[in-house]
Amino acid sequence: MATQVHPDHEFDVQDLMINMGPQHPSTHGVFRMVLVVDGEIVRDVVPYIGYMHRGGEKLAETMDYRQGIGWMDRTEYLAQFNAELSYVMAVEALAELQVPDRAQWIRMILCELNRILSHFMFTGAFGTDVGVFGTAFTYSFREREVIQDLFEEITGDRMMYAYFRPGGLAWEVPDNFVPRVREVLKSVRQGIKDMNGLLTDNEVFRARTVGVGAISAADATDWGCTGPVLRSTGVPLDLRRTEPYLKYDEIDFDVITGTTGDVFERFTCRIGEMWESIRIVEQCLERLEPGPIMPDRMPRMLRTPPGEIYMRTEAPRGEYGIYLVSKGGNRPHRLKIRSSCFANLQALRDMTIGSYVADAVVILGSLDIVLGEVDR
Amino acid sequence: MKGLLKSMGVTLSAFTRKPVTREYPETHKQLPERDRAFPILLWDHGMNEPFCTGCHACERACPVECMTVLMKDNPNHKSQGGESSRRKIIDKFWIDYGRCMRCNICVEVCNFDAIAMNNTWQGHEKSVYDRSDLVQELPQLLAVHRSGELKPWVVP
């Protein structure tokens, strides 16, 4: 005796709330998303941030300019040189310091290598997110390790370099710096080819990423996205090109842009940026000349005149800005970090609504968030 | 299908490469001379006393306040009938390795080149069972350089 189901009967359907994180391997740190799902479709996303808030901005206000550098490392812990660069450039602009040429070239080399390192981390972690479990991660870490070894030889530390100083660099690079960088670049080239072979042309990878989490250029601009997330939508905003700092105006490189702004484009943009970074480093190595790395008359304790400044640079994840207010003296009166990840993360809700639950992880991974930078 | 085979080719090519991994506790990577582990104090082998005079420069410059320094009159000073030219010398020195963030600032501010970053593997393998064991005292801080294990490194 079959039960008669009335064709017009309406089930009382309720959306299900799924709590993802804060300790979830695919949230790249301590990040919590509450997904409202209807079957497999995501209807709403509520991101919760702040689990990793350490008060780094406030702590840096209690310290003098040299001591604060260590805290910048700890905000953006995958692109430390880029974070340090914003900070020291802000201090330099306030104190009106002239950075010697050699220091600027070395800074550029290190920042671009750091960009490659950070993007390797992204490709590996992103591969894990889409399901190339382990392989992409270990392969990209193998290449990342080569760059990290170089940084260890230069600065002494593997992650928290604390190498840039207001005015220049903390100490001179080793004698074999140039051949070592070339050696690293060779290894990096092979590594990018490997990642391309492993992921970019892979049909499964494409099926998971093409057309997923697309965002329009207007939306991305409205949310304040920067970096590869914005460039993948077709907006050629690269601070290295639009507001050249250091010596980027003397260097020939292309701004990599996409068209559709989906997850796949964000990935290919980053791969393209790695090739461009290699080009930049090679040009820098040719221009590198011996010379001083610090200005002649540096005071023992750097003091800045009263004033305020906003200094932004192009970090691997986008615009990393430092807003610094000085009331004179040797420490900032107010320090505010404009974090690229924080702004990019705001667009997550727009991208995710309407996609599958499994794609939510991929979209989050494609934003390449660093929770240390989001929460500071 | 072609892309999948290419991916497989990348994985297969890894077999032909030399392994980059090490069996860590048995084999150690050679550390660069500039390697920064934790700060230690240097020993003046000629005078048989520490270089440190307890001037508090590093203590004041430390961003995380991990150091505590106490100074005393040097019993080995010339005025006391000794040979040393150091009027003051370090009495007690604690560094809390649990707080230290290895930023190298203490090395930079030191006027007597009395402090350096440990560039041996001892500096990295500092696991302890109790957090309070990470607070290092003066004999522990001097031990590495006193025994001559510290590699000469490029002072910045």
Chai-1 contact restraints between the chains, C-beta under 6 A:
chainA,res_idxA,chainB,res_idxB,connection_type,confidence,min_distance_angstrom,max_distance_angstrom,comment,restraint_id
A,M63,B,P63,contact,1.0,0.0,6.0,A-B,restraint_1
A,Q67,B,P63,contact,1.0,0.0,6.0,A-B,restraint_2
A,G70,B,P63,contact,1.0,0.0,6.0,A-B,restraint_3
A,G70,B,M101,contact,1.0,0.0,6.0,A-B,restraint_4
A,G70,B,C103,contact,1.0,0.0,6.0,A-B,restraint_5
A,R142,B,V20,contact,1.0,0.0,6.0,A-B,restraint_6
A,E152,B,P32,contact,1.0,0.0,6.0,A-B,restraint_7
A,E153,B,P32,contact,1.0,0.0,6.0,A-B,restraint_8
A,G156,B,R34,contact,1.0,0.0,6.0,A-B,restraint_9
A,G156,B,D35,contact,1.0,0.0,6.0,A-B,restraint_10
A,G156,B,R36,contact,1.0,0.0,6.0,A-B,restraint_11
A,D157,B,R36,contact,1.0,0.0,6.0,A-B,restraint_12
A,A162,B,C103,contact,1.0,0.0,6.0,A-B,restraint_13
A,A170,B,P156,contact,1.0,0.0,6.0,A-B,restraint_14
A,W171,B,P156,contact,1.0,0.0,6.0,A-B,restraint_15
A,D194,B,V10,contact,1.0,0.0,6.0,A-B,restraint_16
A,G197,B,K6,contact,1.0,0.0,6.0,A-B,restraint_17
A,G197,B,V10,contact,1.0,0.0,6.0,A-B,restraint_18
A,L198,B,S7,contact,1.0,0.0,6.0,A-B,restraint_19
A,L198,B,V10,contact,1.0,0.0,6.0,A-B,restraint_20
A,D201,B,G3,contact,1.0,0.0,6.0,A-B,restraint_21
A,D201,B,K6,contact,1.0,0.0,6.0,A-B,restraint_22
A,N202,B,G3,contact,1.0,0.0,6.0,A-B,restraint_23
A,N202,B,S7,contact,1.0,0.0,6.0,A-B,restraint_24
A,E203,B,G3,contact,1.0,0.0,6.0,A-B,restraint_25
A,E203,B,L4,contact,1.0,0.0,6.0,A-B,restraint_26
